[in-house]
Amino acid sequence: MKMFIDVPEVYLYRPFVDFRKSINGLAAIVEAELALPVLSGALFVFCNKGRDKLKLLYWDNTGFALWYKRLDKDKFKWPTKLETQTLSLTEQQLHWLLSGYDVIGHRKINVSGKQTV
């Protein structure tokens, strides 16, 4: 299922986030650390330290929405070796990430205990 169609901009926040943070805490990160307008309609992607959960925050002109995804068996391929705090993603890269692919390298995650290429 494809969600998030025609997203104006997607920003991946590279450092791991304490997932006790919800809308207000994540919006504060966007404004204070990324210096980006949180009300722009852009989608902001956050990952927990265990790399098995993602939170996506966005403003849709009526209020904030927070989307949450948890993997059962594997970890998200999170870009940890980049120097910058944020990474701009295309809509296609966002769909790859949500489908379990590494957005840099395009390797699929292992959901069945078997190695997949």
Residue, then its C-alpha position, 0 to 999 in steps of 0.5 A: m500500500k502506498m501512503f504519502i502520495d505527492v509529498p512536497e518535501v521529505y526530510l530524514y532526521r539522521p540522529f536517533v530520537d527518544f521515542r517517548k517524544s510525540i508531536n510537540g517534541l518532534a516539532a521542536i526538533v524540526e524547528a530548533e535543530l533543523a531550522l525548518p518550518v514545521l508547518s510547511g507540509a513537509l514530511f519529517v522522518f525519525c528513527n529510534k535507537g533500536r532502528d525498528k521503529l519510525k515516526l513520520l510527522y507532518w502538518d496537513n493544514t488542519g493539524f499535525a499528524l503522526w504516523y508510526k511504523r514498527l518492524d517485527k523482525d529486522k531493523f531499518k537501514w538507517p544512514t548513520k555514517l553521514e555527516t549531516q543531521t538531515l537528508s532530503l528524500t524523494e517520494q520514491q526513496l520514502h516508499w523504499l524506506l517504508s518498504g524495508y529497503d536501504v535508501i542508500g544502496h537499496r538492500k531489502i531487509n530480512v523479514s523471514g530469517k533468510q538472507t534476501v538480496 
